[in-house]
Amino acid sequence: MSDFLLDSFEVDSREMRQAYCDAIIAEAERNEKLIVVDVDVSHSVGTGRFYEAFPDRAINCGIMEAHAIGMCAGMSETGLVPFFHAFGVFATRRIFDQIFISCAYQNLNVKIIGADPGVTAQTNGGTHMPFEDLGLMRLIPNATIVEPADSTMYDYIVHAMAEQYGVFYLRTSRRKTVKLYKPGTQFTVGKAMKLYDGKDVCIIACGIMVYEAIRAREILKAEGIDAAVIDMHTLKPLDEEAVLKAAKKCGAIVTAENHNVIGGLGSAVSEFTAENCPVPVERVGVRESFGEVGTQQYLQKRFGLTGEEIAARAKIALQRKGAKI
Amino acid sequence: MPSKKKPFDKSETLRAAAEIRKGVIRALEAAGSGHIGGSMSLAEILAVLYTDILDVDPKDPKKRDRDYVVLSKGHCGPALYATLAYKGYFDPAELLTLNKGGTNLPSHCDRLKTVGIDISTGSLGQGLSLATGVAIGKKMQGIPGKVYAIVGDGELQEGQNWEAFLFLAHRKVTNLITIVDNNKRQLDGYTADICCEEDLGEKLKSFGFEVKRVDGHDVTALYEAFSTAGCGDKPTVVICDTEKGHGCCISEIDGFNHYMPVSHEDAMRAIEDIDRRLEAAL
């Protein structure tokens, strides 16, 4: 177990959105170019307090994502660093061409925050439940994509987003999540966090699935299987070195994401291993389904986004690599 | 008001418009074909902007406090390239590389390739929002300069423009001037037959804009409209009534003139015609 993990994992006392807003206010105090742009969901995504702290540096456009993201791109041409906020579906799928052409194609500097990834959209249901945003964003050349597992990463990631030039997609829950990391843990964009060593199989997860991966590790441990766990918080650029090491050491990989198995983490890892170090890869994620309403717990079970599913897939991966279990 | 500018010189601006048209013809001849109709309808608008209105410096094209031009109807890049070449941003010989592999002059405007292009465009409907961002960015940081966004009337069928209009009016963004190249045609035919904005001026007035409507081929009228735009407390739209393909015998036709082949003979005929018209106008 890595020394940056907490001794026990409990639900955070703060919502992710509160932590995000704290982080963005702190960053705005250091960086006068940082601007917040919203599209009528500031209360939902948690930027509300930013408007009180920096009333002249926050713009609520109203319900017009296409215009707002284009405006962000134009603002960045003048040197500002706009942070655009919306629910994940509207932050990506709805405005894919605007992100592609108005932002990325012309190398402008826009930060996109997509809230409520996958099943964390809960009772907002299928219209609001992005299972495809990572896939869409991965197709954009030079975009950086990060999905934190808990709120500890915000202090670092918001600063990195403001400092690093280019299109940046932060996919993040706004609710309380299980806290995994000790305060002050250092993160690097593009550098995975190795949470647990293991020799039999490596579970590579992102977002809420990191905690499920830790649970899976415990399930497997009880069955005598030694699983490594990696938090692949950066989907792009993928930490290829970490994947290569895991593939070589364990010879079997399970990916776990709160997303369609097409396009996201499972795809990224499979694409890399297929070309560089082919080992069995099993993907835990949503398959050929749209979202629907329910509690997060219900939806995780409904779409197989659980530690139990990860453990089951890990055993398939082990069998595929020839292990007797 | 462009107070630091020299007095308006109609003949110089007419010459600029003719040079823009000839530059387009030369570029399209070299490429073999191109977006001629919408480029021709823009000639006087670009001539007035770059000769009489804009605070820009071809020797310092990224000057922070410059005026910006966003050609949202990005397929008419050839007209803007001809303008920039005429104004000395780059060698006019470069126009002959239009759309050739490795060129700095692609069909649609690309800020990363062409000196003097402020914003990349080509996916219709996005330019006005980008221009809004530049205008707001200037305002927030106290950077002088205006933004001129040129949209096509056909392009206004894209809904994102109307989001931008709502926003601009609500925020009273006066350092952005929207210019409509109202040439009444789109790729597939006349806007009146496809999806017309017959009462565009009234629509925009009801949104909260100051609306000016001028003959988009009358350089004096354009100068008066542009030089007084953005001085009030409402955002300004200048609707320029133009003709698609205007000012050049090979494109001034009723039939399809959105994108046309241009042969050497066509080009010779067109350039002679443009010169003859200029002479008559001076």
Chai-1 contact restraints between the chains, C-beta under 6 A:
chainA,res_idxA,chainB,res_idxB,connection_type,confidence,min_distance_angstrom,max_distance_angstrom,comment,restraint_id
A,C61,B,F167,contact,1.0,0.0,6.0,A-B,restraint_1
A,M64,B,E163,contact,1.0,0.0,6.0,A-B,restraint_2
A,A66,B,Q160,contact,1.0,0.0,6.0,A-B,restraint_3
A,H67,B,S129,contact,1.0,0.0,6.0,A-B,restraint_4
A,H67,B,Q160,contact,1.0,0.0,6.0,A-B,restraint_5
A,H67,B,E163,contact,1.0,0.0,6.0,A-B,restraint_6
A,H67,B,A164,contact,1.0,0.0,6.0,A-B,restraint_7
A,H67,B,F167,contact,1.0,0.0,6.0,A-B,restraint_8
A,G70,B,Q126,contact,1.0,0.0,6.0,A-B,restraint_9
A,G70,B,S129,contact,1.0,0.0,6.0,A-B,restraint_10
A,G70,B,L130,contact,1.0,0.0,6.0,A-B,restraint_11
A,M71,B,S129,contact,1.0,0.0,6.0,A-B,restraint_12
A,M71,B,T132,contact,1.0,0.0,6.0,A-B,restraint_13
A,M71,B,G133,contact,1.0,0.0,6.0,A-B,restraint_14
A,A73,B,L130,contact,1.0,0.0,6.0,A-B,restraint_15
A,A73,B,G133,contact,1.0,0.0,6.0,A-B,restraint_16
A,G74,B,L130,contact,1.0,0.0,6.0,A-B,restraint_17
A,G74,B,G133,contact,1.0,0.0,6.0,A-B,restraint_18
A,G74,B,V134,contact,1.0,0.0,6.0,A-B,restraint_19
A,M75,B,G133,contact,1.0,0.0,6.0,A-B,restraint_20
A,M75,B,I136,contact,1.0,0.0,6.0,A-B,restraint_21
A,M75,B,G137,contact,1.0,0.0,6.0,A-B,restraint_22
A,E77,B,V134,contact,1.0,0.0,6.0,A-B,restraint_23
A,T78,B,V134,contact,1.0,0.0,6.0,A-B,restraint_24
A,T78,B,G137,contact,1.0,0.0,6.0,A-B,restraint_25
A,T78,B,K138,contact,1.0,0.0,6.0,A-B,restraint_26
A,L80,B,G137,contact,1.0,0.0,6.0,A-B,restraint_27
A,D97,B,S123,contact,1.0,0.0,6.0,A-B,restraint_28
A,I101,B,S123,contact,1.0,0.0,6.0,A-B,restraint_29
A,S102,B,Q126,contact,1.0,0.0,6.0,A-B,restraint_30
A,S102,B,L130,contact,1.0,0.0,6.0,A-B,restraint_31
A,Q106,B,R111,contact,1.0,0.0,6.0,A-B,restraint_32
A,Q106,B,S120,contact,1.0,0.0,6.0,A-B,restraint_33
A,N107,B,L112,contact,1.0,0.0,6.0,A-B,restraint_34
